[in-house]
Amino acid sequence: MSDSPASAPADETRVPDGALDGVRVLELGTLIAGPFAGRLLGDMGAEVIKIEPPDAPDPIRTWGQAERDGHRFHWTVHARNKKAITLDLRSDAGRGLFLDLVDIADIVVENFRPGTLERWGLGYEVLRERNRGIILVRVSGYGQTGPSAQRAGYASVAEAESGFRHLNGYPGDAPPRLALSIGDTLAGMFAAQGALAALYRRTVTGEGQVVDTALTEACVAVQESTIPDYDVGGVVRGPSGTRLEGIAPSNLYQAADGTRLVIAANQDTVFRRLCGAMGRPELATDPRFVDHRARGIHQDEIDTIIGDWAATLPSEDLIELLGAAGVVVGPVNTVADVVRDPQMLARDMIVPHHDERIDAPVLGPGIVPKLSATPGSVRSAGPPRPGCHNEEVYRGLLGLDDGALGELHDAKVI
């Protein structure tokens, strides 16, 4: 998609790998947020070239809680659909090669501390001089500007400083962390969204731009009405355990077999269906529960009524009964349940990745969202070794010969 004359013409007879087939992405940085943005672009068909220093592989290659043959598998889902090259951006030769790649690229994704690329002589203005259509996606803890811009940032702190973590857990308890780096994931999603918006705008103007995404801001952006509620009414929303305050009924209820289910019927029409399914139609016209606001005020009472009823039936019966009545219901699944879920399997959300490191398939998440005409796909489980695509990229894209590649390798540039 690059407007560089070095870009090869599209083969219109070839079936595209996804909506972003023909888009080339250079991925810098390590760990989660930037690489997750790169993964999302790769899922949709972009050619993503991950760049690692020759002597410092991405630490996420060693992350994950399961291990086989000395390998861990966080890498499998974050590096899928990518190629890997090694390149020392701190060296003059490395910077030159990187700029040669920028000439034929569409997007650069980086998640260094702000100012790092500039110190290396690779800031946006330098990249733009080489390719006016280049889009630089920058992910950092606090953004590229402002008094906190130079601070190091991790998802755990971003979730805390943004107010996101304060909303988790139970009133009066220390707010627990979700057992995922959700701040990184949110930032990666917003970064990919920004990259797509910038790609579209480039079709109008021919110009690239900078996409500036902060972990803290991504966490703020998903907090619904917390800010206007505070501004208008001084409300400081806090944790509410297994429910949302004022949203009722929508909670965890334990079935007779001990399974915990979410039953959500806070909309008036759905609440009437729930009352019918419980054999308590009169509750729908009870002044305490007659509408959304009333149920929010009397949340404890309606939760007690539903909890007592749910405890009389096994979970399978509850799910069948409420599902047939049009009430929103579902169990609290573990990953062991999710990988066997018929709906997930039918929608190709549990898919094998052939991991070359162990020469075996490893299950991972499918592609979201699903496009009807140009669906994304899992084409590889990620490069098994740093630099394993050096030959393909440096020889195939940049035209370097054996002598040049040997010199770069001996100088530890690649």
Secondary structure, 3 states (H helix, E strand, C coil): CCCCCCCCCCCCCCCCCCCCCCCEEEECCCCCHHHHHHHHHHHCCCEEEEEECCCCCCHHHHCCCCCECCECCHHHHHCCCEEEEECCCCCHHHHHHHHHHHHCCCEEEECCCCCHHHHCCCCHHHHHHHCCCCEEEEEECCCCCCCCCCCCCCHHHHHHHCCCHHHCCCCCCCCCCCCCCHHHHHHHHHHHHHHHHHHHHHHHHCCCCEEEEEHHHHHHHCCCCHHHHHHHHCCCCCCCCCCCCCCCCEEEEECCCCCEEEEECCCHHHHHHHHHHHCCHHHHHCCCCCCHHHHHHCHHHHHHHHHHHHCCCCHHHHHHHHHHHCCEEEECCCHHHHCCCHHHHHCCCEEEEEECCCCEEEEEECCCCCCCCCCCCCCCCCCCCCCCCHHHHHHHHCCCCHHHHHHHHHCCCC
